[in-house]
Amino acid sequence: MLYTQLRSFHAVAREGSATKASRVLNVSQPTITTQIKELEARYSLELFRRHGRRLELTDLGRELLSITQRYFDVEGEVSGFLESAHDLVRGHLRVGAIGPYPLMKFLKQYREEFPDVTVSVALGNSEDVLKGLRDQRTDVGIVSQVKASPDILITPFGRQSVVAFVSVDHPWSARDCIRLVDLDGQNMVMREEASKTRRVVQRALAEKDVRPNVIMEVGSREAVWEAVAVGHGIGVISEISLQPDPRIKALPISDHEIQTRIDAVCLKQRQHSSVVRAFLFMAEAAEGESFGFIGKASSEA
């Protein structure tokens, strides 16, 4: 209430009349007059001398005007800062991701576009990334085909091929690629059935009536990697999760395109942070091929 009364006082003092002040503030003249009278009555002060329709500042009124001038100057400065900050991107962006590729290429362009932003990256599986978001240890996440959730904003980021991989001691390690049918009867190490990568691979295998011998199921991508590295069998993985490892040979699947969708995610309550907003804008606008993706992801689950 005091703010509106001071605003009316300041406008009348600057404009010289309640009528002119009402036009500036887009408020009715009786409202302006009432607010000034309430301000005077509240503090038992006379701020204006009234000569008919003409208002003249008292000494106290002139002193108050010098204060309200500074007050509303600062308000204007704050408003201007907030408006400009909407387009100002600087600070620290914390990213959680299921793998470094092709995120690092994307972050290179992000940093070139917004050089006043520092970036930190934490790697983990999709569950780790989402937990990091909800615990507010990270600002944005890169995950595989996340399910819709009331607290999460999802922005399609790209699509990645699923590739097979084997130990360098495996007979296939001399190959450059495999066909999907080659997996028929082969020993394989797979993630648990709830794994998104496993689901898309099993769908492709069923379409071709290919039946591998799943000798081991494990609950993490890292465990599949280690099991394959020591020679338990063949694994499958999304390219975004590939890591340099002298024990492993990646083998693209030449005759069947198996893909997983990659999403950029953030908490809905954090989407207006300048560094997050800039990241999501670039993710939405980017062509997937620019960062090592096969193509732009659709919004389909």
C-alpha positions as CSV (number, residue, x, y, z in Angstrom):
1,M,0.0,0.0,0.0
2,L,2.8,2.4,0.9
3,Y,4.4,1.8,-2.5
4,T,1.3,2.8,-4.5
5,Q,0.9,5.9,-2.3
6,L,4.5,7.0,-2.8
7,R,4.2,6.3,-6.5
8,S,1.1,8.6,-6.7
9,F,2.9,11.3,-4.7
10,H,6.0,11.1,-6.9
11,A,4.0,11.3,-10.1
12,V,1.9,14.3,-8.9
13,A,5.1,16.1,-7.6
14,R,6.8,15.6,-10.9
15,E,3.8,16.4,-13.1
16,G,2.4,19.2,-11.0
17,S,-1.2,17.9,-11.0
18,A,-3.2,14.8,-10.2
19,T,-4.8,14.9,-13.6
20,K,-1.4,14.7,-15.4
21,A,-0.2,12.1,-13.0
22,S,-3.2,9.9,-13.6
23,R,-2.3,9.9,-17.3
24,V,1.3,8.9,-16.6
25,L,0.3,6.1,-14.2
26,N,-2.8,5.1,-16.1
27,V,-4.8,5.4,-12.9
28,S,-8.0,7.5,-12.3
29,Q,-7.5,11.0,-11.0
30,P,-9.7,10.3,-7.9
31,T,-7.6,7.3,-7.0
32,I,-4.4,9.4,-7.2
33,T,-6.0,12.1,-5.0
34,T,-7.2,9.5,-2.4
35,Q,-3.8,7.8,-2.2
36,I,-2.0,11.1,-1.5
37,K,-4.5,12.0,1.2
38,E,-4.1,8.6,2.8
39,L,-0.3,9.0,2.8
40,E,-0.6,12.4,4.5
41,A,-3.1,11.1,7.0
42,R,-1.0,8.0,7.7
43,Y,2.0,10.1,8.9
44,S,0.1,13.3,9.9
45,L,2.0,15.3,7.3
46,E,1.1,18.0,4.8
47,L,3.0,17.3,1.5
48,F,1.0,19.6,-0.8
49,R,-0.6,23.1,-0.4
50,R,-3.8,23.2,-2.3
51,H,-4.7,26.3,-4.3
52,G,-7.9,25.3,-6.0
53,R,-6.9,22.7,-8.5
54,R,-3.2,23.6,-8.3
55,L,-0.9,21.7,-6.0
56,E,2.3,23.1,-4.5
57,L,4.9,21.1,-2.6
58,T,5.5,21.9,1.0
59,D,9.1,21.9,2.3
60,L,8.5,18.3,3.6
61,G,7.0,17.4,0.2
62,R,10.2,18.7,-1.6
63,E,12.4,16.7,0.8
64,L,10.3,13.6,0.1
65,L,10.5,14.1,-3.6
66,S,14.3,14.1,-3.5
67,I,14.0,10.7,-1.7
68,T,11.4,9.2,-4.0
69,Q,13.4,10.4,-7.0
70,R,16.3,8.2,-5.8
71,Y,14.0,5.4,-4.9
72,F,12.3,5.2,-8.3
73,D,15.7,5.7,-10.0
74,V,16.9,2.6,-8.3
75,E,13.7,0.8,-9.1
76,G,14.3,1.6,-12.8
77,E,17.9,0.4,-12.6
78,V,16.7,-2.9,-11.0
79,S,14.1,-3.3,-13.7
80,G,16.6,-2.5,-16.5
81,F,19.1,-5.0,-15.0
82,L,16.5,-7.8,-14.8
83,E,15.3,-7.2,-18.3
84,S,18.9,-7.2,-19.7
85,A,19.8,-10.2,-17.5
86,H,17.1,-12.2,-19.4
87,D,19.4,-12.1,-22.4
88,L,22.7,-12.2,-20.3
89,V,24.1,-15.7,-20.0
90,R,26.9,-16.0,-17.5
91,G,27.6,-18.2,-14.5
92,H,28.2,-21.9,-13.9
93,L,26.3,-24.7,-15.8
94,R,26.4,-28.1,-14.1
95,V,25.6,-31.0,-16.6
96,G,24.9,-34.6,-15.8
97,A,25.2,-37.0,-18.7
98,I,25.1,-40.7,-19.5
99,G,28.2,-40.3,-21.7
100,P,30.7,-37.7,-23.0
101,Y,30.0,-38.2,-26.7
102,P,28.7,-36.1,-28.5
103,L,28.0,-33.9,-25.5
104,M,31.6,-32.4,-25.5
105,K,31.2,-31.2,-29.1
106,F,27.9,-29.6,-28.2
107,L,29.5,-27.9,-25.1
108,K,32.3,-26.6,-27.2
109,Q,29.8,-24.6,-29.3
110,Y,27.8,-23.6,-26.2
111,R,31.0,-22.2,-24.6
112,E,31.9,-20.4,-27.9
113,E,28.4,-18.8,-27.9
114,F,28.4,-18.0,-24.2
115,P,32.1,-17.5,-23.1
116,D,31.1,-16.2,-19.6
117,V,29.7,-19.6,-18.6
118,T,31.9,-22.2,-16.9
119,V,30.8,-25.8,-17.2
120,S,31.2,-28.9,-15.1
121,V,30.1,-32.4,-16.2
122,A,29.3,-35.4,-14.1
123,L,28.8,-38.8,-15.8
124,G,26.5,-41.6,-14.7
125,N,23.5,-43.7,-15.8
126,S,20.1,-42.1,-16.5
127,E,18.9,-42.8,-13.0
128,D,22.0,-41.0,-11.6
129,V,21.4,-38.0,-13.9
130,L,17.8,-37.6,-12.9
131,K,18.6,-38.0,-9.2
132,G,21.3,-35.3,-9.6
133,L,18.7,-33.0,-11.1
134,R,16.2,-33.5,-8.4
135,D,18.8,-33.1,-5.7
136,Q,19.9,-29.9,-7.5
137,R,23.5,-31.0,-7.8
138,T,23.1,-30.5,-11.6
139,D,21.2,-28.0,-13.8
140,V,20.6,-30.0,-17.0
141,G,20.9,-33.7,-17.9
142,I,21.5,-35.7,-21.0
143,V,19.7,-39.0,-20.8
144,S,18.3,-41.8,-23.0
145,Q,14.6,-41.7,-23.7
146,V,13.4,-40.4,-20.3
147,K,9.8,-40.9,-19.3
148,A,7.5,-37.9,-18.9
149,S,7.4,-36.6,-15.3
150,P,5.5,-33.7,-13.8
151,D,8.7,-32.1,-12.5
152,I,10.9,-32.6,-15.5
153,L,11.1,-30.6,-18.7
154,I,12.2,-32.7,-21.7
155,T,13.9,-31.3,-24.8
156,P,14.8,-33.8,-27.6
157,F,18.5,-33.7,-28.1
158,G,19.2,-36.2,-30.8
159,R,19.4,-39.9,-31.7
160,Q,22.2,-42.4,-31.3
161,S,22.9,-45.7,-33.0
162,V,23.2,-48.8,-30.9
163,V,26.4,-50.7,-31.7
164,A,27.7,-54.1,-30.6
165,F,31.0,-54.4,-28.8
166,V,33.4,-57.3,-28.1
167,S,36.6,-58.0,-26.3
168,V,39.8,-57.5,-28.3
169,D,40.4,-61.2,-27.7
170,H,37.0,-62.1,-29.4
171,P,37.2,-63.7,-32.9
172,W,35.1,-60.7,-34.2
173,S,37.6,-58.1,-33.0
174,A,39.2,-58.1,-36.5
175,R,35.9,-57.1,-38.1
176,D,34.8,-53.5,-39.0
177,C,31.1,-54.2,-38.5
178,I,28.5,-57.0,-38.0
179,R,25.1,-57.9,-39.3
180,L,22.2,-58.3,-36.9
181,V,21.7,-61.9,-38.0
182,D,25.3,-62.6,-36.9
183,L,24.1,-62.4,-33.3
184,D,21.9,-65.5,-33.7
185,G,23.1,-68.1,-31.2
186,Q,26.0,-65.9,-29.9
187,N,26.7,-65.5,-26.2
188,M,25.6,-62.0,-25.2
189,V,25.8,-59.9,-22.0
190,M,22.7,-57.7,-21.6
191,R,21.3,-55.1,-19.3
192,E,18.2,-55.9,-17.2
193,E,15.0,-56.1,-19.2
194,A,13.9,-52.6,-18.1
195,S,16.9,-51.1,-19.9
196,K,15.9,-48.8,-22.8
197,T,18.8,-50.0,-24.9
198,R,17.9,-53.6,-24.3
199,R,14.3,-53.0,-25.3
200,V,15.1,-51.5,-28.6
201,V,17.7,-54.2,-29.4
202,Q,15.2,-57.0,-28.5
203,R,12.6,-55.4,-30.7
204,A,15.1,-55.4,-33.6
205,L,16.1,-59.0,-32.9
206,A,12.5,-60.2,-32.8
207,E,11.8,-58.5,-36.2
208,K,14.6,-60.5,-37.8
209,D,13.9,-63.7,-35.7
210,V,17.4,-63.6,-34.3
211,R,17.9,-65.4,-31.1
212,P,21.2,-64.8,-29.2
213,N,22.1,-66.8,-26.1
214,V,21.9,-64.3,-23.3
215,I,24.3,-65.8,-20.7
216,M,24.4,-62.9,-18.3
217,E,22.1,-60.0,-17.2
218,V,23.6,-57.2,-15.2
219,G,22.1,-54.0,-13.7
220,S,24.4,-51.3,-15.1
221,R,26.1,-50.2,-18.3
222,E,29.5,-50.3,-16.5
223,A,29.0,-54.0,-15.5
224,V,28.1,-55.0,-19.1
225,W,31.3,-53.2,-20.2
226,E,33.4,-55.1,-17.8
227,A,31.8,-58.4,-18.5
228,V,32.4,-58.0,-22.2
229,A,36.0,-56.7,-21.7
230,V,36.9,-59.9,-19.8
231,G,35.4,-62.2,-22.4
232,H,32.0,-63.2,-21.2
233,G,30.3,-62.4,-24.6
234,I,29.0,-59.7,-26.9
235,G,27.4,-56.5,-25.6
236,V,25.3,-53.7,-27.1
237,I,25.5,-50.1,-26.2
238,S,24.3,-46.7,-27.4
239,E,27.2,-44.7,-29.1
240,I,26.8,-41.9,-26.6
241,S,28.0,-44.3,-23.9
242,L,31.1,-45.6,-25.7
243,Q,34.4,-45.0,-23.9
244,P,38.0,-45.3,-25.1
245,D,39.2,-48.7,-23.8
246,P,42.0,-50.8,-25.3
247,R,40.2,-53.9,-24.2
248,I,37.1,-53.2,-26.3
249,K,36.3,-53.2,-30.0
250,A,33.1,-51.4,-31.1
251,L,31.2,-53.0,-34.1
252,P,28.5,-51.0,-35.9
253,I,25.5,-53.0,-37.1
254,S,25.6,-52.6,-40.8
255,D,22.2,-54.0,-41.9
256,H,19.8,-52.7,-39.3
257,E,19.4,-49.2,-37.9
258,I,18.8,-49.5,-34.1
259,Q,18.6,-46.1,-32.4
260,T,17.8,-44.7,-29.0
261,R,16.5,-41.2,-28.4
262,I,18.7,-38.8,-26.4
263,D,16.9,-36.1,-24.3
264,A,18.1,-32.9,-22.6
265,V,16.2,-32.5,-19.3
266,C,16.0,-30.1,-16.5
267,L,13.7,-29.4,-13.5
268,K,10.8,-27.3,-14.7
269,Q,11.4,-24.9,-11.8
270,R,15.0,-24.3,-13.2
271,Q,14.1,-23.8,-16.8
272,H,14.3,-20.0,-16.6
273,S,17.9,-19.9,-15.3
274,S,19.8,-18.0,-18.0
275,V,22.5,-20.8,-18.4
276,V,19.8,-23.5,-18.5
277,R,17.6,-21.6,-20.9
278,A,20.5,-21.0,-23.3
279,F,21.5,-24.7,-23.2
280,L,18.0,-25.9,-24.0
281,F,17.5,-23.3,-26.7
282,M,20.7,-24.5,-28.4
283,A,19.7,-28.1,-27.9
284,E,16.2,-27.5,-29.5
285,A,17.6,-25.5,-32.4
286,A,20.6,-27.6,-33.2
287,E,20.8,-30.2,-35.9
288,G,21.8,-33.5,-34.5
289,E,24.4,-34.1,-37.2
290,S,26.4,-31.1,-36.0
291,F,27.3,-32.9,-32.8
292,G,27.8,-36.4,-33.9
293,F,24.1,-37.5,-33.8
294,I,22.4,-39.4,-36.6
295,G,19.7,-36.9,-36.8
296,K,17.3,-34.7,-34.9
297,A,15.2,-36.6,-32.4
298,S,11.5,-36.7,-32.7
299,S,9.2,-36.2,-29.7
300,E,8.0,-39.8,-29.8
301,A,8.7,-41.9,-26.8
